[in-house]
Amino acid sequence: MPYCSSLTDSEWEIMEPILHQILPTKKQGRLPSNWTKREILDGIFYQLKNGCNWQDLPG
């Protein structure tokens, strides 16, 4: 179940192309990330909304 701070699908459709434009492309040879860009943004928004410690973010 998403949190109230999580991006909706329509919000993510707007954000995803913007992230591809502003973030550098990933170099080959690195391990794949444990989290998607959407999960990272949701974590940032959750932290900003609730003001909790980074260690207290939900899994």
C-alpha positions in Angstrom: 0.0 0.0 0.0 1.5 3.4 -1.0 1.9 6.2 1.5 0.1 9.5 1.1 3.5 11.0 0.2 4.1 8.4 -2.6 3.9 9.5 -6.2 0.8 8.5 -8.1 1.1 6.8 -11.5 0.1 10.1 -13.3 2.7 12.1 -11.3 5.4 9.5 -12.1 4.5 9.7 -15.8 5.4 13.4 -15.6 8.5 13.0 -13.4 10.2 10.0 -15.2 11.0 11.8 -18.5 12.4 14.8 -16.5 14.7 12.5 -14.5 16.0 10.9 -17.7 16.9 14.4 -18.9 18.6 15.7 -15.8 20.3 12.6 -14.4 23.5 11.2 -16.0 23.3 7.9 -17.7 24.4 4.9 -15.7 27.9 3.6 -16.5 28.3 0.0 -17.5 29.9 -2.4 -15.2 28.2 -1.2 -12.0 25.9 -3.4 -10.0 22.2 -2.8 -10.5 20.6 -0.5 -8.0 18.6 -2.0 -5.1 15.9 0.6 -5.6 14.2 2.2 -8.6 14.2 5.9 -9.1 10.6 6.0 -8.2 11.2 4.2 -4.9 14.1 6.7 -4.1 11.8 9.7 -4.8 9.0 8.1 -2.7 11.5 7.7 0.2 12.6 11.3 -0.1 9.0 12.6 -0.2 8.1 10.4 2.8 11.1 11.8 4.8 10.2 15.4 3.9 6.5 15.0 4.8 7.0 13.1 8.1 10.3 14.6 9.2 11.6 11.3 10.4 15.2 10.1 10.6 16.6 8.4 7.5 17.0 5.2 9.5 13.3 5.2 10.4 12.1 5.1 6.8 9.9 2.1 6.2 11.3 -0.8 4.2 
